[in-house]
Amino acid sequence: MVKLLEDVREISALTYGFIASKALFAALDLDLFTRIAQGKTTLPELASATGVAANRLRTLLTALKTVGLVSETQGRFANAPAADGYLLAGAAGDFRDYIRVVNGGFLYESLRHLDKALRGERVFKDKGFYEGIVYSEGGVGGEAFSEAQHAGSLGPAQLMARRIDLGNARALLDVGGGSGAYTLAFLRRNPQLRATILDFPETTETARRYCAEAGLGDRVTHVAGNALTTPWPASQDVVLMSYLWSAVGGPDIVTLAQRAYQALKPGGQVLVHDFMVDDQHEGPAFAAWYLLASMPDNPQAECLSTGFVEKCLADAGFAIDGTTPMIAEITQLARAHRPS
Ligand SMILES: C[S@@+](CC[C@H](N)C(=O)[O-])C[C@H]1O[C@@H](n2cnc3c(N)ncnc32)[C@H](O)[C@@H]1O
């Protein structure tokens, strides 16, 4: 159980916390951590490299110091170890684009509409969450979003492909597959496998490009459409839905579970990977927060929990194999199969 707050300063930390997030997004827009790693370590050097006046950059760097992203010693700035590991060009765990575009752009934009969302009102009357907030004019944009999602999905995709043995599978359907990060990870590990990626047309071209660049384009078919209305290819061994159930409402989840069942051969398996809280709705916090940010333009959005996801799969006829954490403290993977 989470420790209950006792002190007013703990409440203040929460009320100001979004400003710290914004400081990080702004630092990434200026690529400050990369510049520091490249030797621009004084305020004048950083001001000159970024084109931001020293007085204003000082304020940003001070905010970054307070959250432990950089330190300053005798006028020279240094990156925190985590900044060096994940927030600069060339770092093994670089996920700057995911933070900037998905968290800083898409989720932040989405949260501007939270009051409406809580009242059950929509921002875009005739569109869903992605079509409205990501793909509409003035939104993050399909290509930018998919590229950023790709940066965030590469690591977890490799992890999932290592954990889930698809050695006997021949056909994988990746619904809401986005850039194809998960498809590509599974194809690399399973030479006998072919895949279909179904996503909105705004994303299909980006996926096609990533698959071609990976040299795997000839093993992937792309279907541009809406997962809720476009027919799915049949006779699949595996259906994967990663971060799709959090993007649609409860009735649509029922449809997706039923469509997955219909698309699979008997014995075939369904993988649902998403932000999920535990069944007591205690956490993890990042999953709970992401689900809150997914509510705009999706009045029927559910607070996905592991039990809820398993029940939806069972109601569609699946035999449940279990749910396990995927990205620690953030996402879960529910597995089930269509009985033979
Ligand atoms: C957060 S992204 C995840 C992409 C990919 N599955 C991954 O994990 O990297 C969610 C994807 O679902 C797609 N999506 C959402 N609703 C959809 C729908 N109704 N039909 C098809 N695709 C949808 C979005 O376009 C987006 O590419």
The ligand as an SDF file (V2000), in Angstrom:
LIG
                    3D

 27 29  0  0  0  0  0  0  0  0999 V2000
    0.7030    3.4920  -28.2840 C   0  0  0  0  0  0  0  0  0  0  0  0
    0.7050    2.9570  -29.9410 S   0  0  0  0  0  0  0  0  0  0  0  0
    1.4340    1.3540  -29.7870 C   0  0  0  0  0  0  0  0  0  0  0  0
    2.0250    0.8450  -31.0560 C   0  0  0  0  0  0  0  0  0  0  0  0
    2.6030   -0.5710  -30.9500 C   0  0  0  0  0  0  0  0  0  0  0  0
    1.5790   -1.5460  -30.6790 N   0  0  0  0  0  0  0  0  0  0  0  0
    3.6640   -0.6080  -29.8760 C   0  0  0  0  0  0  0  0  0  0  0  0
    3.4020   -1.1410  -28.7950 O   0  0  0  0  0  0  0  0  0  0  0  0
    4.7610   -0.0990  -30.1230 O   0  0  0  0  0  0  0  0  0  0  0  0
   -0.9950    2.5030  -30.2180 C   0  0  0  0  0  0  0  0  0  0  0  0
   -1.2520    2.1880  -31.6690 C   0  0  0  0  0  0  0  0  0  0  0  0
   -2.5850    1.7240  -31.7920 O   0  0  0  0  0  0  0  0  0  0  0  0
   -3.1150    2.2870  -32.9700 C   0  0  0  0  0  0  0  0  0  0  0  0
   -4.5780    2.2900  -32.8410 N   0  0  0  0  0  0  0  0  0  0  0  0
   -5.3340    2.8490  -31.8750 C   0  0  0  0  0  0  0  0  0  0  0  0
   -6.6440    2.6400  -32.0960 N   0  0  0  0  0  0  0  0  0  0  0  0
   -6.7070    1.9240  -33.2510 C   0  0  0  0  0  0  0  0  0  0  0  0
   -7.7630    1.4110  -34.0240 C   0  0  0  0  0  0  0  0  0  0  0  0
   -9.0390    1.5910  -33.6640 N   0  0  0  0  0  0  0  0  0  0  0  0
   -7.4760    0.7450  -35.1660 N   0  0  0  0  0  0  0  0  0  0  0  0
   -6.1880    0.5750  -35.5730 C   0  0  0  0  0  0  0  0  0  0  0  0
   -5.1400    1.0370  -34.8670 N   0  0  0  0  0  0  0  0  0  0  0  0
   -5.3890    1.7050  -33.7310 C   0  0  0  0  0  0  0  0  0  0  0  0
   -2.5150    3.6710  -33.0340 C   0  0  0  0  0  0  0  0  0  0  0  0
   -2.6130    4.2170  -34.3300 O   0  0  0  0  0  0  0  0  0  0  0  0
   -1.0990    3.3960  -32.5840 C   0  0  0  0  0  0  0  0  0  0  0  0
   -0.2490    3.0780  -33.6610 O   0  0  0  0  0  0  0  0  0  0  0  0
  1  2  1  0
  2  3  1  0
  2 10  1  0
  3  4  1  0
  4  5  1  0
  5  6  1  0
  5  7  1  0
  7  8  2  0
  7  9  1  0
 10 11  1  0
 11 12  1  0
 11 26  1  0
 12 13  1  0
 13 14  1  0
 13 24  1  0
 14 15  1  0
 14 23  1  0
 15 16  2  0
 16 17  1  0
 17 18  1  0
 17 23  2  0
 18 19  1  0
 18 20  2  0
 20 21  1  0
 21 22  2  0
 22 23  1  0
 24 25  1  0
 24 26  1  0
 26 27  1  0
M  CHG  2   2   1   9  -1
M  END
$$$$
